[in-house]
């Protein structure tokens, strides 16, 4: 028999993560009619594997990783391809998502530099970054909110990530030069 606290924990996990996870699943090219099913599968896998989760890690990131793996499995299963809008598009979005994870890890390792660089962005770019990474909105949601097309949002976010990466690299190089002056 399942304990009441287990049920409460699952309910809390779903309540806290459901909306952001649905948005993320949608960005992977999953048909809108199947987003809830994929999100539900993610929660079931997470619940089954909960003992392997390190509580010090970001649970949202862990759930997104499970979602990526489920979508990859969908790509491999010919009989279930109807859940995806377009196989090639989903593969492209998965590659983009993987690159985004690498970027997120790069950015997370340099938090103070990132905050400084984000502050230097143009106001519209800051709204895009906040909408995508703080509020968890997908490109369609941001496009509707900011009066842009989804493609323009994705293109702008790609340029902003490159701009932030360049800014962080400059900040790190500047900090290294300053440190070098004090150690020599």
C-alpha positions as CSV (number, residue, x, y, z in Angstrom):
1,X,0.0,0.0,0.0
2,X,1.3,3.4,-0.9
3,X,1.9,5.9,1.9
4,X,0.0,9.1,2.1
5,X,3.2,11.2,2.0
6,X,4.2,9.4,-1.3
7,X,1.0,10.5,-2.9
8,X,1.4,14.0,-1.5
9,X,4.9,14.2,-2.9
10,X,3.8,13.1,-6.3
11,X,0.9,15.6,-6.3
12,X,3.3,18.4,-5.3
13,X,5.8,17.4,-8.0
14,X,3.1,17.5,-10.6
15,X,1.6,20.8,-9.4
16,X,5.0,22.5,-9.3
17,X,6.4,21.2,-12.6
18,X,3.5,20.4,-14.8
19,X,3.2,23.7,-16.7
20,X,6.9,24.2,-17.4
21,X,7.2,20.5,-18.4
22,X,4.3,20.8,-20.8
23,X,5.9,23.8,-22.4
24,X,9.2,22.1,-22.7
25,X,7.6,18.9,-24.2
26,X,5.8,21.1,-26.8
27,X,9.2,22.7,-27.8
28,X,10.4,19.2,-28.7
29,X,7.9,19.0,-31.6
30,X,5.3,16.8,-29.8
31,X,1.8,17.2,-31.2
32,X,-0.4,19.4,-29.0
33,X,-2.9,16.5,-28.6
34,X,-0.1,14.3,-27.1
35,X,1.7,16.8,-24.8
36,X,-0.3,15.8,-21.7
37,X,0.4,12.1,-22.4
38,X,4.1,12.7,-22.7
39,X,4.2,14.9,-19.6
40,X,2.3,12.2,-17.7
41,X,4.8,9.6,-18.9
42,X,7.7,11.8,-17.7
43,X,6.1,12.1,-14.2
44,X,5.6,8.3,-14.1
45,X,9.2,7.6,-15.0
46,X,10.3,10.3,-12.5
47,X,8.2,8.7,-9.8
48,X,9.5,5.2,-10.6
49,X,13.1,6.4,-10.6
50,X,12.7,8.9,-7.7
51,X,15.3,7.1,-5.6
52,X,18.0,7.7,-8.2
53,X,17.4,11.5,-8.1
54,X,19.9,13.6,-6.3
55,X,17.9,16.1,-4.2
56,X,20.7,18.7,-4.7
57,X,20.1,18.7,-8.5
58,X,17.5,20.8,-10.3
59,X,14.4,18.7,-10.6
60,X,13.1,20.6,-13.6
61,X,16.3,19.8,-15.5
62,X,16.0,16.1,-14.5
63,X,12.4,16.1,-15.8
64,X,13.4,17.7,-19.1
65,X,16.1,15.1,-19.5
66,X,13.5,12.3,-19.1
67,X,11.2,14.1,-21.6
68,X,14.1,14.2,-24.1
69,X,14.7,10.5,-23.7
70,X,11.0,9.7,-24.1
71,X,10.8,11.8,-27.3
72,X,13.9,10.1,-28.6
73,X,12.2,6.7,-27.9
74,X,9.1,8.0,-29.8
75,X,11.3,8.8,-32.8
76,X,12.5,5.2,-32.8
77,X,9.1,3.6,-32.5
78,X,7.5,3.5,-36.0
79,X,4.1,2.6,-34.7
80,X,3.9,5.6,-32.4
81,X,5.2,8.3,-34.8
82,X,1.7,9.9,-35.0
83,X,2.5,11.7,-31.7
84,X,5.1,13.8,-33.4
85,X,4.3,16.6,-35.9
86,X,7.3,15.8,-38.1
87,X,10.1,13.4,-37.4
88,X,12.8,15.5,-39.0
89,X,11.6,18.6,-37.2
90,X,11.6,16.8,-33.8
91,X,15.2,15.5,-34.5
92,X,16.3,19.1,-35.3
93,X,14.5,20.4,-32.2
94,X,16.2,17.7,-30.1
95,X,19.6,18.7,-31.4
96,X,18.8,22.3,-30.6
97,X,17.6,21.3,-27.2
98,X,20.9,19.4,-26.5
99,X,22.9,22.4,-27.6
100,X,20.7,24.5,-25.3
101,X,21.5,22.2,-22.4
102,X,25.2,22.6,-23.0
103,X,24.6,26.3,-23.1
104,X,22.6,26.2,-19.9
105,X,25.4,24.3,-18.2
106,X,28.0,26.8,-19.5
107,X,25.9,29.7,-18.3
108,X,25.1,28.1,-14.9
109,X,28.9,27.7,-14.3
110,X,29.3,31.4,-14.7
111,X,26.3,32.8,-12.8
112,X,27.7,36.2,-11.8
113,X,29.0,36.9,-15.3
114,X,25.7,35.8,-16.8
115,X,23.7,38.1,-14.6
116,X,25.9,41.0,-15.5
117,X,25.7,40.2,-19.2
118,X,21.9,39.8,-19.1
119,X,21.6,43.2,-17.5
120,X,23.5,44.7,-20.5
121,X,21.0,43.2,-23.0
122,X,18.4,45.4,-24.8
123,X,15.0,45.5,-23.0
124,X,13.3,43.3,-25.6
125,X,16.1,40.7,-25.4
126,X,15.8,40.7,-21.6
127,X,12.1,40.1,-21.9
128,X,12.8,37.1,-24.3
129,X,15.3,35.7,-21.8
130,X,13.1,36.1,-18.8
131,X,10.1,34.6,-20.7
132,X,12.0,31.6,-21.9
133,X,14.3,30.8,-18.9
134,X,12.5,32.2,-15.9
135,X,8.8,31.7,-16.9
136,X,9.4,28.6,-19.0
137,X,7.5,29.9,-22.0
138,X,8.0,28.2,-25.3
139,X,8.6,30.0,-28.6
140,X,4.9,30.0,-29.5
141,X,3.9,31.6,-26.2
142,X,6.6,34.2,-26.4
143,X,5.7,35.0,-30.0
144,X,2.0,35.6,-29.0
145,X,3.1,37.7,-26.0
146,X,5.6,39.8,-27.9
147,X,3.9,40.1,-31.3
148,X,6.6,38.0,-33.1
149,X,6.6,34.8,-35.1
150,X,7.8,31.6,-33.4
151,X,10.7,31.4,-35.9
152,X,11.7,34.9,-35.1
153,X,11.6,34.1,-31.3
154,X,13.8,31.1,-31.8
155,X,16.2,33.0,-34.0
156,X,16.4,35.9,-31.5
157,X,17.0,33.5,-28.6
158,X,19.8,31.8,-30.6
159,X,21.4,35.2,-31.2
160,X,21.0,36.2,-27.6
161,X,22.6,33.0,-26.3
162,X,25.6,33.6,-28.6
163,X,25.8,37.2,-27.5
164,X,25.7,36.1,-23.8
165,X,28.3,33.4,-24.4
166,X,30.6,36.0,-26.0
167,X,30.0,38.5,-23.1
168,X,30.7,35.8,-20.5
169,X,33.9,34.8,-22.3
170,X,35.0,38.5,-22.3
171,X,34.2,38.8,-18.6
172,X,36.2,35.6,-17.7
173,X,39.2,36.8,-19.8
174,X,39.1,40.2,-18.1
175,X,38.9,38.5,-14.7
176,X,41.9,36.3,-15.6
177,X,43.9,39.3,-16.6
178,X,43.1,41.1,-13.4
179,X,44.0,38.0,-11.4
180,X,47.3,37.6,-13.3
181,X,48.3,41.1,-12.3
182,X,47.9,40.3,-8.7
183,X,49.7,37.0,-8.8
184,X,52.8,38.1,-10.8
